[in-house]
């Protein structure tokens, strides 16, 4: 915060400072709710590197990981970390990561069933079996009804 703004802020009555801080936090949380890492070519190592930062984003509701050459292991690790951090993720996009398999979709399904916040999961251009897609759809529908 520039010095002049800081002095003006400090000159406000405490009640007004609290209002300004509340507005700041609300704006900050709104911007932290969506994380779009699509098309970065993260691959597994890249995703593993960003997981700690993602875990710390308490307001994260949408995570987009489209076309990053991801494989099962790092995505399963991500789901486990998100579950441990008790995130409130509502939407996860893993489309265009053709190396993902049923293992990843089942991990997403488990995350959805345990935390009940996930309402949408996208797997376009990913080879997931019909049985697993049905399980995932059932978990997501249950979350949509409960939220």
WORAUR-V328757 format. One record per residue. RES is the residue in one small letter. D_CENTER is the distance of its C-alpha to the mean C-alpha in Angstrom with 1 decimal. Layout:
BEGIN
res=<RES:RES>
d_center=<D_CENTER:D_CENTER>
END
This chain:
BEGIN
res=<x:x:x:x:x:x:x:x:x:x:x:x:x:x:x:x:x:x:x:x:x:x:x:x:x:x:x:x:x:x:x:x:x:x:x:x:x:x:x:x:x:x:x:x:x:x:x:x:x:x:x:x:x:x:x:x:x:x:x:x:x:x:x:x:x:x:x:x:x:x:x:x:x:x:x:x:x:x:x:x:x:x:x:x:x:x:x:x:x:x:x:x:x:x:x:x:x:x:x:x:x:x:x:x:x:x:x:x:x:x:x:x:x:x:x:x:x:x:x:x:x:x:x:x:x:x:x:x:x:x:x:x:x:x:x:x:x:x:x:x:x:x:x:x:x:x:x>
d_center=<28.7:32.1:35.2:36.6:33.4:33.1:36.8:36.3:33.4:35.4:38.3:36.6:37.3:34.8:33.8:33.0:31.1:28.9:28.4:27.4:25.0:23.4:23.1:21.6:18.9:18.1:17.9:15.8:13.2:13.2:12.6:9.8:7.8:7.1:6.7:9.1:10.4:12.4:16.0:16.2:17.7:15.7:17.1:16.6:17.8:15.7:12.4:14.0:14.9:11.5:10.0:12.0:10.8:7.0:8.6:10.5:8.2:9.3:8.7:5.1:5.2:4.6:3.7:7.4:9.4:12.6:15.9:15.3:17.9:15.7:17.5:16.9:17.2:14.4:11.8:13.5:13.3:9.5:9.5:12.2:10.8:7.8:10.7:13.1:11.2:11.1:7.6:7.7:4.8:7.3:6.8:6.3:9.1:11.2:14.4:17.3:16.8:20.2:20.4:17.8:19.8:20.0:18.9:15.3:15.4:17.0:14.4:11.7:14.5:15.2:11.7:12.2:15.7:15.3:12.8:13.6:10.7:9.3:11.7:11.1:10.8:12.7:15.0:17.6:20.2:19.2:22.0:20.9:23.8:24.6:24.8:21.3:20.0:22.1:20.6:17.0:18.4:20.2:17.2:15.2:18.4:19.1:15.8:16.8:20.2:19.3:17.0>
END
